[in-house]
Amino acid sequence: MTNSEKKQARKFAYSIGSKLAKADGDVNAEVQTGSQAVSNASMTFSGTVKDSKLANPFKSVGMKLFAIIFCSIIACVMTVGLIAYAKAKEIVERKVSEASFQTVNQVANNLDIIFRTYEDLSMQIMIDEDFHEQVRKVLASDSDYNKSVAAGKLKDRLRNYVTGNVSISGVILIPLNSKLSAVNVGTAQANRSEILKETQWFKEVIERNGKTLWIPPQPDGLAVMPAPPSIGMSRLIKDKLTNQPSYVLLMEIHLASINKRFEDVVLGQGSEMAILDSKGNYIAASEPELIGKPAKVSLPTEGDSALNGSEKAASTNGSDVLAAYTTFDTMNWRLLGTVPVKELVRDAKAIQTLTWITVLIAALIAVAIGALVIKTIAQPLVKLRNLMNEGAGGNLTVRSSLKKRHDEIGELSESFNRMMTQIQILAKQTTRSAEDVLLTAADLTEASRKTALSAKEIAVATEEIAGGVSSLAVEAERGTDLTSHINMQMKKVIESNQVMVRSANEVEKASGQGTSYMGILIQKTGITEKMTRSMVEKVDALKESTGSIVKILEVLNNLTKQTNILSLNATIEAARAGAAGKGFMVVADEIRKLADQSRQSIDIVGQIIEKIRG
């Protein structure tokens, strides 16, 4: 063998040895890279699952669902209950206000008729020709005897007008001419005439020039002494012929007779009726010590609302009252009726109490629903989380037992089991591939070692290479076979990597399917919550509305009974008045008919309500 052939053979041996060593290093590097990638993926998955643990249990899905359901039910019940209470309170106040105003108007009309009767009586005295004739005789006579006789007839004439009217405590004629003397009837005292001339109301009567003036109770009394609680009606009497004033008529009326006209009128529990003067002071009240003192409520003094109306006002004792008032036609006094608001809404308080009871029951129901939600949703999710943590720790044999459920959680559990099965198969395949790669690497190492020894022998015995060309060819063929074997093993590694990629895709699909199932579950839970809240609202609203209507019907029934009593009293008073009360008797009969019609209408409404509640 020539030197050039020896050099070529040596280069060929070196090249084969270097290629085998490089192939061995590449295989080892690939094995290490694959192992490192598997290790990194396992650490990343484990860290992600570990980070998903909740440090605060109140942030869990179950507690959030419980809080949402609990707060929604409580808020719904409280809102419906409080709105129903406020609406019932408003309706009761409005209805009672309207009814009270009508009652006060009716009582004021009755009192106006009575006041007008006294004014008519004074008008009869004022236009009585015989009365004025006796006054002229007194003025024209110089004889004391004639004056005395004329004064006696004048007194008898005056007594004829007031006889039989027990409400009039006394009548006095206060003279405006020095030739005239005071004339008194009943318990009125004639010596009070000079004192009465100094009063402010006496001057106002003169200024009115024949128009009537109603006088509230005076601290020093009027013509009757000792002074009982009384009011006065006064007017100037002038002669029709001479148009000269002669007397000031003062008719004193028992205040008790006026109180009897409205003391039996009841607007509600704790109600009061009173008569106020233009300054807002008591003229007639249920408590005699209040006469002359400011009213307990402040009423408007200007505009149309000062004449009549009904409004909610604050009493001087700090409580709210419903005040209904109207002004008399005969004078600028007002009739006031007050009802404590707390008494009106006492029945409505039952709605508020029922609301709190319902809130308590709703809270218990919400707790039960929350416990059911936690048991059926939160606890299974916690079990799945614990299983995933255990799988992330390396235990690939864990499986979920929730797959028996036929809902989204059951499907999620089944997807978890499939995922763990695929991961376990992938791990086994990866282990087998790693073992195959290690075996191949061992074969390559051995072949490399043998090749290195052969190369050394070739380097030492270059001269013998030519003789051993055939054996070298055999060794070369063997190296070719080993290379083919390495190629086949590398193809298997590539196929294993492809299987791992497909398994990872299946795991990703299973996770996406579980997420979609969880979204559907949350939507269905929200729909169930809305349906439950709507059902509770409708049932409670219907129940509270019918209960409120029944309470209102009871108030209207009581009002109808009071109207019947009022019409009966009016009929009795009209019968007592005789022919003068016939017109009033017709009005009283119409009031009674109206009350009967109202009672029939209320009965019909009550029957309808009972049908609705049934």
Number of C-alpha atoms within 10 A of each C-alpha: 11 8 10 9 13 18 13 11 19 17 14 12 20 19 13 17 21 14 12 22 18 13 18 21 15 13 18 18 12 14 19 12 12 15 14 12 12 13 11 12 11 15 13 13 15 18 14 13 17 16 11 10 14 10 9 7 11 11 10 16 17 23 17 16 20 21 15 15 23 20 13 16 21 19 14 16 23 18 14 17 24 16 14 21 23 16 15 24 21 14 16 22 18 16 14 24 22 16 19 24 23 16 22 27 21 16 20 23 16 17 20 17 17 15 19 15 13 17 21 12 14 23 16 13 18 20 14 14 14 13 20 20 14 20 21 16 15 23 16 12 13 11 10 10 11 14 21 13 15 21 20 14 16 20 19 14 16 19 16 10 13 20 11 9 9 11 15 22 22 23 27 28 26 26 20 18 11 8 14 18 18 19 23 26 21 15 16 23 18 18 13 18 22 12 10 18 15 10 11 9 16 19 12 13 22 19 11 12 13 18 14 19 21 22 21 25 21 15 10 10 19 29 27 21 12 11 13 15 19 24 23 24 20 26 25 25 26 18 19 13 8 8 9 11 17 22 24 23 25 29 28 27 23 17 22 17 13 18 17 10 18 21 14 13 19 20 24 18 12 13 17 20 24 23 26 24 21 12 12 20 19 26 27 25 21 14 10 13 9 16 22 19 12 16 22 18 18 13 21 12 12 8 8 9 14 14 17 21 20 24 18 18 18 16 17 12 8 8 11 17 22 24 27 28 29 26 24 21 15 16 16 14 22 23 23 27 25 29 24 22 24 17 14 20 18 11 16 22 16 12 21 18 14 14 22 16 12 17 19 14 14 20 18 14 16 21 16 14 16 21 16 14 19 20 13 13 17 20 14 18 20 15 15 20 16 14 18 21 21 17 19 19 16 11 13 18 12 15 19 19 14 19 18 12 13 9 13 19 22 19 19 25 24 21 21 23 20 16 21 21 17 19 20 15 15 20 15 12 16 20 13 14 21 18 13 16 21 15 13 20 21 14 16 23 18 13 19 22 15 13 22 19 13 17 21 15 13 20 19 11 11 20 14 14 20 16 11 13 12 11 12 17 11 12 14 15 12 13 17 12 12 17 15 12 15 20 12 12 18 18 12 15 21 13 13 18 17 12 15 19 13 14 17 16 12 16 20 13 14 18 16 13 14 20 14 12 17 15 12 11 15 12 11 10 13 14 10 11 15 12 10 12 15 11 11 15 16 11 10 16 16 12 12 19 13 15 16 20 17 16 15 19 17 13 17 18 18 16 22 21 15 18 23 21 16 23 22 17 15 24 21 14 16 20 15 11 13 10 11 12 18 14 10 19 22 14 16 23 16 13 19 22 14 16 22 16 13 17 20 13 12 18 14 12 15 16 12 12 16 12 9 11 11 6
